[in-house]
C-alpha cells in the first residue's frame, strides 16, 4: 500500500465512523455507553466485601496464563 493510499483509507474510515456516530446519536441515545456501578479504586478498597461489580475503562494489558486471564484496566 502506497503512503497516499493509506492516508486515503484512514480519511475514508474516519468519515464512515463519524457518519455512524451521527446516525446513532440521532436515534435518541449516545453512540456508546456503559453504566458502571464502581470505579477501579472503589473495587480495590472494597474487594473483600464485593460480590459483583460493573466497571468501565480501557484495557491496557492482557496476560494469559493457561485458562486464567489477567487484564490491566485504566479508568478516569
N, C-alpha and C positions, 0 to 999 in steps of 0.2 A: 504494500500500500504506500503510495507516494505521500509526502507531507501535506500537500494540498488536499488530497482525498481524505486524509484523516481529519483535517480541520473541517471539511465539509460534512463529514459524518457526524462529528461532535455537534456542529451547529444544527444539523437536521434533528438529531436526537434531543437536543435542548428544546427546540421548537415543539416537537411532539410531546415531550414531558410537560411543558408549560401549558399546552393545549389540554392535555388530560387533566391537569390540576384545575384549570379553569372550569372544565366540564364538571368535575366532581364538586367543586365549590358551588357551582350554580345549582346543584341538586339540593342545596339547603344545609349542607354539613361540611365539615373540614375534609380535605382530601385524604387525610390520615389522622389517626389519633388512637390513644390507648389510655384507659382510665386506670391509673395505678393507685394503690392504697398505702404504699410505704416508699420512702426513699431508701437508697442503699445504706446510708448512715443509720437510719432507724432500724433496719434489719440487723445490722451489726450490733447495735446497742441492745436490742430485744430478742436476739437469736434464740435463747433458751425458752422463751415464753410464746413463740410464734408457731402456728401450725401451717398456715398457708399465707402467702403474700403475693401481691402483684406489683412488680417493679418495672420500670421502663428505663432504657438507656441505650448506649451504643456498645456493642460487643467489641472489645479492643483486642482480645486474645483468646484463642481456644486451644486447650491442651487435652489431647485424647490419651487415655491410659486404659487400654483394653475396652471394657464395656462401660467405663466411667468417663465422663466428660466434665472438665472444669472450664469455666469461662470467666474472664475479667470483664466486668461491666462498669461503664462510666456513665454517671448521670450528673446533671447540672454542674 
